[in-house]
Amino acid sequence: MLKTLRALLQDENGATAIEYGLIAALVSVAIIAGLTMLGDSLNATFNSVAGKL
C-alpha cells in the first residue's frame, strides 16, 4: 500500500496533462479573440460594399 502511494505521489503525468490543458485553453481564447476582431472587420467591409451597391 505504501509503495503504491509513493508511486502515485511521484507520478508527474497528471501535472503534465493539466499543463497541456491550460495551454490549449489559452490558445483557444486567443483564437476566439482573433476571430471576433476579424469578424467585426469583415462585417464592416461587407456593409461598406453593400452600401456602395
C-alpha atoms as a printed R data frame, in Angstrom:
   type eleno elety resid chain resno       x      y       z
1  ATOM     1    CA   MET     A     1   0.000  0.000   0.000
2  ATOM     2    CA   LEU     A     2   2.830  2.393   0.884
3  ATOM     3    CA   LYS     A     3   4.641  1.660  -2.387
4  ATOM     4    CA   THR     A     4   1.514  2.477  -4.350
5  ATOM     5    CA   LEU     A     5   1.062  5.775  -2.504
6  ATOM     6    CA   ARG     A     6   4.691  6.778  -3.103
7  ATOM     7    CA   ALA     A     7   4.415  5.905  -6.786
8  ATOM     8    CA   LEU     A     8   1.251  7.993  -7.039
9  ATOM     9    CA   LEU     A     9   2.878 10.995  -5.382
10 ATOM    10    CA   GLN     A    10   5.945 10.804  -7.630
11 ATOM    11    CA   ASP     A    11   3.937 10.407 -10.845
12 ATOM    12    CA   GLU     A    12   4.042 13.646 -12.853
13 ATOM    13    CA   ASN     A    13   1.811 12.576 -15.745
14 ATOM    14    CA   GLY     A    14  -1.216 14.269 -14.237
15 ATOM    15    CA   ALA     A    15   0.627 17.567 -13.854
16 ATOM    16    CA   THR     A    16   1.750 17.417 -17.469
17 ATOM    17    CA   ALA     A    17  -1.807 16.799 -18.630
18 ATOM    18    CA   ILE     A    18  -3.014 19.808 -16.647
19 ATOM    19    CA   GLU     A    19  -0.303 21.992 -18.174
20 ATOM    20    CA   TYR     A    20  -1.267 20.893 -21.680
21 ATOM    21    CA   GLY     A    21  -4.897 21.619 -20.844
22 ATOM    22    CA   LEU     A    22  -4.047 25.129 -19.691
23 ATOM    23    CA   ILE     A    23  -2.008 25.785 -22.830
24 ATOM    24    CA   ALA     A    24  -4.872 24.551 -25.014
25 ATOM    25    CA   ALA     A    25  -7.309 26.802 -23.159
26 ATOM    26    CA   LEU     A    26  -5.085 29.865 -23.637
27 ATOM    27    CA   VAL     A    27  -4.632 29.120 -27.332
28 ATOM    28    CA   SER     A    28  -8.375 28.719 -27.820
29 ATOM    29    CA   VAL     A    29  -9.058 32.035 -26.058
30 ATOM    30    CA   ALA     A    30  -6.549 33.748 -28.348
31 ATOM    31    CA   ILE     A    31  -8.152 32.186 -31.430
32 ATOM    32    CA   ILE     A    32 -11.638 33.235 -30.330
33 ATOM    33    CA   ALA     A    33 -10.468 36.805 -29.695
34 ATOM    34    CA   GLY     A    34  -8.757 36.966 -33.093
35 ATOM    35    CA   LEU     A    35 -11.773 35.609 -34.937
36 ATOM    36    CA   THR     A    36 -14.057 38.046 -33.134
37 ATOM    37    CA   MET     A    37 -11.938 41.008 -34.245
38 ATOM    38    CA   LEU     A    38 -11.691 39.616 -37.776
39 ATOM    39    CA   GLY     A    39 -15.467 39.100 -37.837
40 ATOM    40    CA   ASP     A    40 -16.082 42.745 -36.929
41 ATOM    41    CA   SER     A    41 -13.711 43.861 -39.681
42 ATOM    42    CA   LEU     A    42 -15.382 41.633 -42.268
43 ATOM    43    CA   ASN     A    43 -18.804 42.855 -41.205
44 ATOM    44    CA   ALA     A    44 -17.733 46.463 -41.728
45 ATOM    45    CA   THR     A    45 -16.278 45.605 -45.141
46 ATOM    46    CA   PHE     A    46 -19.448 43.831 -46.284
47 ATOM    47    CA   ASN     A    47 -21.593 46.705 -45.025
48 ATOM    48    CA   SER     A    48 -19.434 49.149 -46.968
49 ATOM    49    CA   VAL     A    49 -19.751 47.095 -50.155
50 ATOM    50    CA   ALA     A    50 -23.496 46.705 -49.662
51 ATOM    51    CA   GLY     A    51 -23.850 50.452 -49.155
52 ATOM    52    CA   LYS     A    52 -21.999 51.170 -52.404
53 ATOM    53    CA   LEU     A    53 -24.205 48.739 -54.333
